Amino acid sequence: MKQKRKSNFELLRIIAILLIISFHYVYKSEYNFQELNYNSFIVKMFYFFGELGVNLFVLITGYFLVNGKFSMKKLIKLILEISFYFNASMFLLMLLVKGNLLIAIKILYYALVINIYWFATAYILLYIISPYLNILIHNMKKGEYQKLLIIAIFIWSIIPTFLVIINNSTEEILYFNRFIWLVIMYLLGAYMRKYSIKIFNKLSNTIIIALSSFLIMILSIFVIYYFKGFFAKIGITEVAFLWHINSFPMLILAVSIFEIFAKIDIGYNKVINKIASTTFGIYLLHDGVLCDKIWAFFRTKQCLNSKFSILYIIATTTIIFVCGAIVDLIRQFIEKYTVDKVLDSKVYEKVKNTSKEVAKEISEKVL
């Protein structure tokens, strides 16, 4: 029988998508930061949550997939899920622009060229190479694995955060790109599954580290703002400088929160796991070609100037999450009686086996 996955990480997956939605609320609002006050502090604080959510998602992936197997069916279903949300969103967008074909074509063009689902694309690529990452992971000694992680973190997190501060970003140096970072987070998640990080062995220590790293990130907003003259000279003008996905405090925060949930055993909860299964769909729905329409509908820029801004963020995040979960549950129901039927059929198995034979024959002749 298939083992039921414990719900602690599924709950973390739900929290991660909530963090991402709330980040998009403030990030996509184009809020004009001029001075530090209550509203602008709330905006910059929520900047930290989006990249934290992404890191948590990939840590979870590495933790589970390191002992898993690559599935062509899963890959096909991922691609079809992305296609479903993209095409459904495009159809709705064409209705919203009142049949203006030129606008619709332009939006489609930019969506394809700019690669609107950056995380989805990177995640699929990560999934495709995961079997080979797993071979590397399982054949490395613990010491070699540790050295690889230390080198990768030093090059793409510590150096950009502490030594190279001339670009106002930690993502513009040493050929850094987000796919490289997702691979690093995958390796970290897999490491925590195979071994343990001594500093996180005690739950109390882990909580202190998580709170400390978050406090450092919050305090950095005030430090950079009140000493903006000094920081401007060294290239930092963004008060939420540490919000980037690979900043060292962000890395420590993500790993420590992950370790906290790893130590919390809430058993199996069917409802939590089912809701967690919709998180990827929620991401695709709210951050696709309809995102500008969604945030315009909720009047995010105007609401962020209100004294109730944090309540607007929480309420809107909840509404988008609930609506997205309902839509994805409907999509899953449709998928169960369409895509799943095809992928479980003998025709699919025959096509898959034939494809393997052809690929093997080509590789033997060419390579």
Steps between C-alpha positions, in 0.01 A plus 500: 500500500611852425633667814303805607716810523502669841331837502769712666670574168167530321402768751831673429418485128171683570680762708755544221237583236330742742836675545543520122151643441547765770837594348346537156235727651761758603753437222255526211333809649787723380491672838700823492743489792610849605538493875485242774167498678252235616363426152833495320648279774215250455565497125874441538449236769273298270776516236681234704215251484490418128854374461470322833201311361690398186795373703268296722330341199830380354636380835188283530555373144860402569407339832247264341627456146852391601354158588235509231494398137461706188157451344423589141132504595566765764701708252220483243242594764712797612529627143127450439417680825706800393339488156153485655551812710678690226233432238210552741652829612558609140137425416376705796740779412367517145151539645619772736664699220167475317621303205787731409702243306808721464531545877444129559770406246742749653436361851547144372825601330646657813380211714690252283813710447544625856409159642225613734510188718865520598462270799294243310759484221790477744316237705439280195867525401596413857268199493649379169857504634404377850584132426857602416524729802386204709770277353756764598349534849486127574853437375670783684647450843361724771817710511497556123132594516572753775785655302279534191229678700750728677662601169164561330361702794821700531507589128130571445382619842773620735710689243201681343360590844810619683776578253345610174256779580537721195198382299222562755421132456643162597393346169731669253842347554706186428259381231226458757158404372193366672528154352845463658349609829214249477757225446685613814178501703418153363841376614442656843159338537645164397788541746257556786321180401820291493681661790438772755641845563635497856406859580135415433488181709308670782163661427573788739823584316323483167227741612760745636694490171180556298394797714852646498534485122157657450581772755824577314304538176245729666766714670689531172209705363549761772880493482511549123234771513651706783854465364394527136779743420766247592323208333438701182875549467556125497214437258209406727188709453237230565408494870384140464839404354488161674169400339669324207467124471871431563581747778671321786244595770222386263676166456540452876136597560372253238710209629412566865126524430524179298676330792232621742227333295715188458498465879123551536307175457130559436449165333287462188216743438300436184365857479842665537655270240216559253522877536879483466458319167343818357791734582675471163172573323440801725840633399429450130160665523587811698841578348431441133371724224208605721714635785469867399122466478485325838701764684313782325173344615617500862634857465824402669684830454217700658454250784870509591460868588225418749554463875342156460754393237607182679134393530450557127806286426383216724141511374596512131759224544235281662243568227748420221614185681145371554385581146816350351463183708138455385598547135784250530282241674263525202797463264618193693153347472503553122857369478404182685251400229697624200878524528532224761291264289724556199824465700376178659398349165683228307539738207713736711715213625556383143595850382732543800676167443537566127646845575752346740611249239538768233693727739727210599566410137580861406732544799688180417555608140582865573680484833 
